[in-house]
Amino acid sequence: MPPILIWSLVAVVATVIVWRGSGLLETSSERLAAYYRLPDIVQGAIVVAIGSSFPELSTTVISTLIHGEFELGVAAIVGSALFNILVIPAAAGLASRQPLTANRDLVYKEAQFYMIAVAVLTLTFAFAAIYHPGDSPDGAITGELTRGLALIPVALYGLYLFVQYQDTLEHEGEPHAGDIRPGREWARLALSLGVIVLGVEGLVQAAIHFGEIFDTPSFLWGITVVAAGTSIPDAFVSIRAARQGRGVTSIANVLGSNTFDLLVCIPAGVLIAGTAMVNFSVAAPMMAVLTAATVALFLMMRTGMVLTKPECAILLALYGAFLAWIGVETFGVVDLVPSLPPPKA
């Protein structure tokens, strides 16, 4: 069997494994959230979001520690964030029987805090390039991201948790169902994490081999194949919540998941490995694209506090345009960003 078919099959099977593990994780997370009587906005933005973001966390750690491919991990996170922002709300809105609803907490707290997260991560990369500059043969601006710098976004996530904690103090939840056994749910959650790690390793291996087969940087496959594969859990969580009429939980999961991805998942690889080189010439344009996508979603949510089906179609078109641009940029058809794609490791 040709290698391309083998690794395509590996990517498909790995995505299914991630999906199944994330289904277990979603169930246990939601039941634990109900047991501890958390408000919907916190359940979506923290409990479910962190749970469904575990594939992205695993991607960064596995890529950096096992394969020495920090850029692959970052590409997967950025690609996943774009998928979450543009595709998942659109898919949830199209799958819902009525327009996807938002509220002011979601628009003014979650969306705006997420934009702050993008800005802080960009500043962290800039600090790496300024204070720990690297020597790139192709003239790209690079820098060494140290543990100290990686703690900056993590500290911001601590602030995010504090703000959400204040919401829980003001919330009186419904009594939890009597059949929830927290010990069993925590055990199920631990099992699901192991299953997800197995699936993510398959996706990372597929991305690396795709790069070798097509003689392209693994960055391309991280920002597309791995990103889409690790975002499948977020998609199912949000679509299911939207179909149940829980629009706030659906969109809060997307924004909360992305906040966790940027402020925790990317620094995690550095905190574990010690240091990692960052190509700021690539990171800055990618952060700009992510900011533009976030602003687009923010504006659409703000119009009437609903996401209509035509707006969902626009979001899908924007993601299609992004994929087309990454493809032509990688294969040298256009050169809008001189350092994209980054050189192969």
Backbone torsions as a table, in degrees:
resi	resn	phi	psi	omega
1	MET	NA	134.4	179.7
2	PRO	-59.3	144.4	-178.8
3	PRO	-55.3	-37.0	-178.3
4	ILE	-62.0	-37.6	178.3
5	LEU	-70.5	-39.1	179.7
6	ILE	-60.5	-48.6	-175.6
7	TRP	-76.9	-24.6	171.9
8	SER	-66.6	-41.3	177.6
9	LEU	-64.5	-40.8	177.4
10	VAL	-59.5	-43.6	-179.5
11	ALA	-62.8	-40.9	180.0
12	VAL	-66.8	-47.1	-179.4
13	VAL	-63.5	-41.6	179.4
14	ALA	-62.4	-38.9	178.0
15	THR	-63.8	-40.3	177.9
16	VAL	-63.9	-40.9	178.5
17	ILE	-62.8	-44.5	177.5
18	VAL	-60.2	-42.9	-179.4
19	TRP	-61.9	-45.4	-178.8
20	ARG	-66.4	-44.0	178.5
21	GLY	-63.1	-37.4	179.7
22	SER	-71.1	-28.8	174.9
23	GLY	-64.0	-43.2	175.3
24	LEU	-61.3	-44.3	-177.9
25	LEU	-64.1	-42.0	-179.7
26	GLU	-61.4	-44.6	-178.6
27	THR	-61.8	-48.1	-178.3
28	SER	-66.7	-38.0	179.9
29	SER	-64.1	-44.3	-178.8
30	GLU	-66.3	-38.9	179.9
31	ARG	-69.6	-36.1	176.0
32	LEU	-68.4	-38.2	177.1
33	ALA	-62.6	-39.9	177.7
34	ALA	-67.5	-39.0	-179.4
35	TYR	-63.0	-40.3	-179.2
36	TYR	-90.9	5.3	171.4
37	ARG	57.7	52.8	179.3
38	LEU	-87.8	146.8	177.4
39	PRO	-67.2	158.3	-176.2
40	ASP	-56.9	-43.7	-175.7
41	ILE	-64.1	-37.5	178.3
42	VAL	-74.0	-39.1	178.0
43	GLN	-59.6	-44.4	-178.8
44	GLY	-73.8	-42.1	-172.3
45	ALA	-82.5	-21.1	-178.2
46	ILE	-120.6	-63.8	-171.0
47	VAL	-62.5	-58.5	-178.4
48	VAL	-69.9	-38.3	-177.9
49	ALA	-63.9	-46.3	178.9
50	ILE	-64.8	-40.9	179.0
51	GLY	-60.4	-48.1	-177.5
52	SER	-75.9	-12.2	177.5
53	SER	-91.7	-1.7	-179.2
54	PHE	-59.1	-34.7	175.4
55	PRO	-58.7	-40.5	179.3
56	GLU	-65.6	-41.0	177.6
57	LEU	-61.2	-44.2	179.0
58	SER	-62.7	-37.9	-179.1
59	THR	-60.8	-47.0	-178.8
60	THR	-63.4	-46.2	-177.4
61	VAL	-65.4	-47.4	-178.2
62	ILE	-65.6	-43.8	-178.7
63	SER	-61.8	-41.3	-176.4
64	THR	-77.2	-49.1	-173.2
65	LEU	-76.4	-47.2	-172.3
66	ILE	-86.8	-40.1	-172.4
67	HIS	-109.0	-5.7	-179.1
68	GLY	62.4	32.4	-175.5
69	GLU	-119.9	68.8	-178.8
70	PHE	-62.5	-38.0	-179.5
71	GLU	-63.3	-34.2	176.1
72	LEU	-62.9	-42.7	178.4
73	GLY	-63.4	-43.7	178.9
74	VAL	-64.7	-41.6	178.7
75	ALA	-60.5	-41.9	179.1
76	ALA	-64.1	-39.3	179.9
77	ILE	-66.0	-47.4	-179.5
78	VAL	-64.8	-43.3	178.0
79	GLY	-63.1	-40.1	177.5
80	SER	-65.1	-40.0	179.4
81	ALA	-62.8	-41.5	177.7
82	LEU	-65.9	-41.6	177.2
83	PHE	-60.4	-43.4	-179.4
84	ASN	-63.8	-42.3	-175.2
85	ILE	-73.1	-39.2	-172.6
86	LEU	-100.0	-41.6	-172.6
87	VAL	-87.9	-45.9	-173.3
88	ILE	-66.1	-47.6	176.0
89	PRO	-60.5	-36.9	179.0
90	ALA	-64.9	-46.4	179.9
91	ALA	-64.5	-40.2	178.5
92	ALA	-65.3	-41.7	179.1
93	GLY	-65.6	-38.9	179.2
94	LEU	-72.1	-32.2	-179.9
95	ALA	-78.8	-22.7	-178.9
96	SER	-73.4	147.3	-179.2
97	ARG	-73.6	-18.1	179.0
98	GLN	-139.2	166.4	-179.2
99	PRO	-54.0	142.0	-178.6
100	LEU	-72.8	122.7	-175.4
101	THR	-95.0	150.6	175.0
102	ALA	-125.9	-177.3	171.7
103	ASN	-144.5	175.7	-173.9
104	ARG	-67.2	-34.2	176.1
105	ASP	-59.5	-42.8	-178.1
106	LEU	-66.2	-46.4	-175.6
107	VAL	-72.5	-45.8	-171.7
108	TYR	-91.3	-22.8	179.0
109	LYS	-101.4	-58.5	-175.3
110	GLU	-66.1	-50.5	-176.4
111	ALA	-65.0	-42.9	-177.4
112	GLN	-72.3	-35.4	176.7
113	PHE	-65.8	-34.7	178.1
114	TYR	-65.2	-39.3	177.4
115	MET	-64.3	-36.3	175.2
116	ILE	-63.0	-38.7	179.1
117	ALA	-61.0	-42.9	178.0
118	VAL	-61.0	-44.3	-178.8
119	ALA	-63.9	-42.9	-178.1
120	VAL	-66.9	-40.1	178.4
121	LEU	-65.2	-39.8	177.3
122	THR	-62.0	-42.8	176.9
123	LEU	-62.3	-38.6	178.9
124	THR	-62.3	-43.6	176.3
125	PHE	-63.1	-39.4	179.3
126	ALA	-64.3	-41.9	177.6
127	PHE	-60.2	-38.2	178.4
128	ALA	-62.1	-42.1	-179.4
129	ALA	-70.7	-31.2	-177.6
130	ILE	-80.2	-48.5	-171.7
131	TYR	-94.1	-20.4	178.0
132	HIS	-134.5	60.8	-174.3
133	PRO	-64.1	146.3	177.4
134	GLY	-102.6	173.3	180.0
135	ASP	-113.6	99.9	-177.9
136	SER	-101.0	127.6	-177.9
137	PRO	-66.9	-23.1	-177.7
138	ASP	-94.6	9.7	177.4
139	GLY	82.4	4.3	179.3
140	ALA	-70.6	152.0	176.9
141	ILE	-83.9	114.1	-178.7
142	THR	-125.4	163.2	178.5
143	GLY	-158.7	157.6	179.8
144	GLU	-93.6	119.5	178.5
145	LEU	-87.7	115.4	-177.2
146	THR	-97.4	171.5	178.4
147	ARG	-61.4	-38.7	179.8
148	GLY	-60.8	-44.7	178.5
149	LEU	-68.1	-36.1	-178.8
150	ALA	-64.8	-22.6	179.7
151	LEU	-73.4	-17.7	-179.0
152	ILE	-62.0	-55.0	177.8
153	PRO	-65.0	-32.6	178.8
154	VAL	-64.1	-39.5	177.8
155	ALA	-63.1	-38.2	177.2
156	LEU	-64.4	-36.8	177.4
157	TYR	-65.8	-32.9	174.5
158	GLY	-60.6	-40.1	175.9
159	LEU	-63.4	-40.6	178.2
160	TYR	-60.0	-43.9	178.6
161	LEU	-63.5	-37.8	179.2
162	PHE	-62.8	-43.6	178.9
163	VAL	-61.7	-42.7	179.4
164	GLN	-67.1	-35.2	178.8
165	TYR	-62.2	-35.9	177.4
166	GLN	-62.5	-34.4	177.2
167	ASP	-64.9	-37.6	-178.8
168	THR	-67.7	-30.0	179.3
169	LEU	-68.5	-28.6	-177.9
170	GLU	-92.9	3.0	-173.3
171	HIS	-110.4	136.4	173.2
172	GLU	-114.0	106.2	-175.7
173	GLY	-82.2	167.5	175.4
174	GLU	-73.2	149.4	175.9
175	PRO	-58.2	138.6	-176.6
176	HIS	-74.8	156.9	178.6
177	ALA	-65.0	142.5	-174.1
178	GLY	-71.3	-15.5	-175.7
179	ASP	-89.9	5.4	179.9
180	ILE	-84.2	122.7	178.1
181	ARG	-109.4	103.6	-172.5
182	PRO	-58.2	-37.3	179.7
183	GLY	-60.1	-44.5	179.4
184	ARG	-66.3	-38.3	-179.6
185	GLU	-67.7	-38.3	176.7
186	TRP	-64.8	-37.8	177.7
187	ALA	-66.1	-41.4	177.6
188	ARG	-63.3	-38.5	178.7
189	LEU	-62.8	-43.0	179.6
190	ALA	-63.0	-41.2	178.3
191	LEU	-61.8	-42.3	-178.0
192	SER	-63.6	-35.6	179.7
193	LEU	-63.3	-40.7	177.9
194	GLY	-64.0	-40.8	178.6
195	VAL	-63.3	-42.3	-179.7
196	ILE	-63.6	-42.2	178.9
197	VAL	-58.4	-41.2	178.5
198	LEU	-60.9	-45.7	180.0
199	GLY	-65.8	-40.2	-179.6
200	VAL	-64.4	-39.3	177.6
201	GLU	-59.7	-38.8	176.4
202	GLY	-62.9	-41.7	179.1
203	LEU	-65.5	-42.2	179.9
204	VAL	-64.5	-43.6	177.8
205	GLN	-60.6	-41.4	179.4
206	ALA	-62.9	-42.9	-179.8
207	ALA	-62.1	-43.6	-180.0
208	ILE	-63.3	-42.4	-178.6
209	HIS	-73.1	-33.1	174.0
210	PHE	-60.0	-41.7	178.6
211	GLY	-60.9	-40.5	179.3
212	GLU	-69.7	-40.3	-177.8
213	ILE	-65.8	-44.5	-176.7
214	PHE	-94.1	2.8	-179.1
215	ASP	55.5	46.5	178.6
216	THR	-127.1	158.8	177.2
217	PRO	-64.6	146.0	177.8
218	SER	-63.4	-17.2	177.0
219	PHE	-52.1	-43.9	-177.6
220	LEU	-60.5	-44.4	-176.4
221	TRP	-77.9	-26.6	175.3
222	GLY	-67.3	-41.9	-174.7
223	ILE	-79.1	-10.3	180.0
224	THR	-117.0	-70.9	-173.4
225	VAL	-66.5	-54.0	-178.5
226	VAL	-64.5	-40.7	-179.6
227	ALA	-60.3	-47.5	179.8
228	ALA	-65.3	-40.9	-179.4
229	GLY	-63.1	-42.0	-179.1
230	THR	-77.6	-14.5	180.0
231	SER	-89.6	-8.3	-179.7
232	ILE	-55.0	-43.7	178.7
233	PRO	-58.1	-44.9	178.8
234	ASP	-59.9	-38.8	-178.5
235	ALA	-62.9	-47.7	-178.6
236	PHE	-66.0	-40.2	178.8
237	VAL	-60.8	-47.9	-175.7
238	SER	-69.9	-41.2	179.7
239	ILE	-64.5	-42.6	179.5
240	ARG	-63.3	-42.7	179.5
241	ALA	-64.2	-39.6	-179.8
242	ALA	-65.1	-41.4	-179.4
243	ARG	-67.7	-23.7	177.0
244	GLN	-88.1	4.6	178.4
245	GLY	82.1	14.5	-179.3
246	ARG	-104.0	69.7	-176.8
247	GLY	-63.1	-37.3	-179.3
248	VAL	-62.6	-46.6	178.8
249	THR	-63.3	-38.2	-178.6
250	SER	-60.7	-51.3	-177.7
251	ILE	-76.6	-34.1	177.7
252	ALA	-61.8	-35.6	177.2
253	ASN	-61.2	-42.3	-179.6
254	VAL	-63.3	-50.8	-176.9
255	LEU	-68.6	-41.7	178.8
256	GLY	-65.2	-39.3	178.3
257	SER	-64.0	-43.5	179.2
258	ASN	-66.2	-39.2	177.2
259	THR	-59.7	-44.2	178.0
260	PHE	-64.6	-42.1	-180.0
261	ASP	-57.8	-48.2	-174.0
262	LEU	-75.4	-41.6	-172.5
263	LEU	-89.1	-18.2	-177.8
264	VAL	-121.8	-49.2	-173.3
265	CYS	-63.3	-46.6	179.6
266	ILE	-65.6	-47.6	177.5
267	PRO	-64.0	-25.9	-175.8
268	ALA	-57.7	-43.0	179.7
269	GLY	-61.4	-38.2	179.7
270	VAL	-71.3	-42.3	-178.9
271	LEU	-62.8	-32.5	-179.7
272	ILE	-83.0	-44.4	-176.2
273	ALA	-79.5	-24.7	-179.1
274	GLY	108.7	-58.8	177.1
275	THR	-146.0	163.1	174.7
276	ALA	-156.2	144.0	178.2
277	MET	-83.3	136.2	179.3
278	VAL	-116.4	130.5	175.6
279	ASN	-91.4	96.3	-174.9
280	PHE	-68.9	-25.9	178.6
281	SER	-65.0	-24.3	175.5
282	VAL	-96.5	-40.6	-175.8
283	ALA	-62.2	-42.1	-177.1
284	ALA	-62.3	-48.7	176.9
285	PRO	-62.0	-36.7	179.1
286	MET	-65.6	-39.8	176.4
287	MET	-65.3	-33.9	177.1
288	ALA	-65.1	-42.7	177.5
289	VAL	-63.0	-42.3	179.9
290	LEU	-64.3	-39.8	177.8
291	THR	-63.4	-43.8	179.7
292	ALA	-61.6	-41.6	178.9
293	ALA	-64.2	-40.1	179.4
294	THR	-65.5	-41.7	177.9
295	VAL	-62.3	-40.0	178.7
296	ALA	-60.6	-46.4	178.8
297	LEU	-65.1	-40.9	-179.6
298	PHE	-59.6	-46.9	-178.8
299	LEU	-64.6	-39.0	-179.3
300	MET	-70.4	-37.2	176.9
301	MET	-68.3	-32.3	-175.0
302	ARG	-73.2	-25.0	-178.8
303	THR	-75.2	96.7	178.8
304	GLY	76.5	6.9	-178.0
305	MET	58.0	30.2	175.9
306	VAL	-137.3	155.8	174.6
307	LEU	-112.9	105.7	-175.3
308	THR	-81.1	166.5	-179.0
309	LYS	-64.6	-40.3	174.2
310	PRO	-60.5	-37.3	177.2
311	GLU	-66.2	-35.4	176.4
312	CYS	-62.1	-40.4	179.0
313	ALA	-64.3	-37.2	178.2
314	ILE	-64.1	-42.3	179.0
315	LEU	-61.2	-42.1	178.5
316	LEU	-64.3	-39.4	178.5
317	ALA	-63.7	-38.8	178.3
318	LEU	-63.5	-40.0	178.8
319	TYR	-67.5	-39.7	176.2
320	GLY	-60.8	-39.7	177.8
321	ALA	-64.7	-38.3	178.2
322	PHE	-62.9	-46.5	179.5
323	LEU	-61.0	-42.2	179.6
324	ALA	-62.6	-42.3	-180.0
325	TRP	-64.2	-45.1	179.4
326	ILE	-60.5	-40.3	-179.8
327	GLY	-63.6	-50.0	-177.4
328	VAL	-70.5	-29.8	177.4
329	GLU	-68.5	-42.0	-178.0
330	THR	-65.5	-40.5	-176.8
331	PHE	-92.0	12.1	170.4
332	GLY	78.5	14.8	178.2
333	VAL	-70.0	-39.9	174.2
334	VAL	-128.3	164.7	-179.7
335	ASP	-141.1	59.4	179.9
336	LEU	-71.7	-32.7	177.1
337	VAL	-117.8	104.2	-173.0
338	PRO	-55.2	-32.9	-176.2
339	SER	-92.1	8.5	179.7
340	LEU	-110.2	128.7	0.6
341	PRO	-78.9	160.1	176.3
342	PRO	-66.5	155.5	179.4
343	PRO	-62.8	151.8	179.6
344	LYS	-67.0	143.9	-179.8
345	ALA	-68.0	NA	NA
